[in-house]
Amino acid sequence: MSFEIPESVRPIRERVKQFITERVYPVEHILEGDDEAASHSTLRRLMNEAKDAGLWALGHPKEIGGQGMRSWTTST
């Protein structure tokens, strides 16, 4: 079995990594903090940003709001 990331998946993987690095990590302290209202609003904002960027629910069918990205397996 190969665990290499398929070439077709690499661009979306990089976009997800960039989103996490630039948008999620900087507000992680808010998400983990004691202020539930701030945590909730920050999480809601991140969810909307991920949706706008086409990064939300990648493996879910488009019919229910996902991106329709199929899972993959590679055998050798």
DOGUSE-265124 format. One record per atom (N, C-alpha, C): x, y, z. Coordinates in pm, whole numbers, plus 50000, padded with zeros to 5 digits. Atoms other than C-alpha are relative to their C-alpha. Example, Ala and Ser with C-alpha at 12.3 -4.5 7.8 and 13.67 -1.06 7.14 Angstrom:
BEGIN
500894988150000
512304955050780
500905012050000
499184988149994
513674989450714
499235010950073
//
This chain:
BEGIN
500844988350000
500005000050000
500905012450000
499244987550008
501305034649910
499275010850079
500584988949923
500765064050142
500365013449938
499664987750071
501935089349887
498735007649965
501164991750030
499565118249835
499895001549848
500174999050145
498135117449483
500205014549952
499744986850058
499135146449260
498735008549994
501264992650012
495475156049215
499535006050132
500434995549867
495065161249591
500945010750056
499004991049943
498195181649653
499595014750002
500384985849993
496785216049557
498995003150111
500994997549895
493795213249790
500634998050137
499285002149874
496045199750064
500785012450038
499234987849974
498265230350032
499085011550039
500964989449965
495235253450042
499484998250142
500465002849863
493995236450360
501105003550100
498874996949911
497445238950521
500165015250015
499864985549996
497635275850430
498885006350082
501144994949923
494155282450572
500224997850149
499765003149859
495035265250898
501105008950057
498864991949954
498355283550927
499645014750013
500264985650003
497045317950838
498755004250075
501284995849944
493495317750976
499684993450135
500395007349879
493135291051248
501035001750111
498984999149895
496435290951437
500025013550072
499954987149930
496365328551506
498865002250101
501134998049908
492975325751684
499754987850088
500155012349921
493505292051851
499775003150148
500164996449859
493795308852191
498585004650031
501404995849981
490305323652144
499104987749999
500825012150011
488835290252040
500114991450125
499785008149881
490325273552347
499765007750130
500164991549884
489575302452581
498704997750076
501175001349913
486935306352851
498805008349955
501084991350048
484865332552666
499224992749891
500785008150096
482185311252500
499485008249884
500534991650108
480725340052301
501095003049897
498894997150091
484115349452154
500404987549924
499645012650063
484915313152084
498994996449891
501075003550095
481565307351912
500055009249878
500004990950114
481745338651697
501254998149913
498765002650075
485355331251599
499864987349918
500215012550071
484465295651507
499045001949883
500974997450107
481465307451304
500675007549884
499304992450102
483675332451119
500944990849920
499095009350068
486265305451041
499244990449910
500815009050081
483555282150917
499565006949870
500434992650119
482235308850681
501165002849906
498834997850083
485725317050558
500414987249928
499675012950063
486395280150492
499004996949888
501025002250104
483115277650300
500275008849880
499724990650110
483935308650095
501234995949921
498765004350065
487375294050017
499854986349933
500195013250059
485865260849903
500694989050077
499285009749917
487475242350193
499124993350103
500915005249899
484405232850392
499434986649955
500635013250024
483195196650413
500494993949869
499405004550126
485575184950143
499484986449954
500425013450039
484415148750149
498504997849995
501465001450003
480695155550171
499465003049860
500584997750133
478445154749863
499625014849981
500364986150032
477835188049689
498525002850029
501444998349978
474085182449727
499675004750142
500274996049861
474375188350101
500985010850047
499134988849965
476855217050086
501484997150009
498595003549996
480125198350067
500695002849867
499224997650121
482825199249803
500034987949906
500085011750086
482255164049669
501324993149970
498695006250021
485885153849700
499944985450045
500065014149966
486095116249689
501244995950079
498825005549932
488375096249912
500764991649897
499195007650092
491165077249747
500814989850077
499055009849947
493245046649809
500914996449884
499035003850101
496335036149625
500634986850042
499375012849973
497605000949606
501244998649913
498825002850081
500984989449492
500144985149982
//
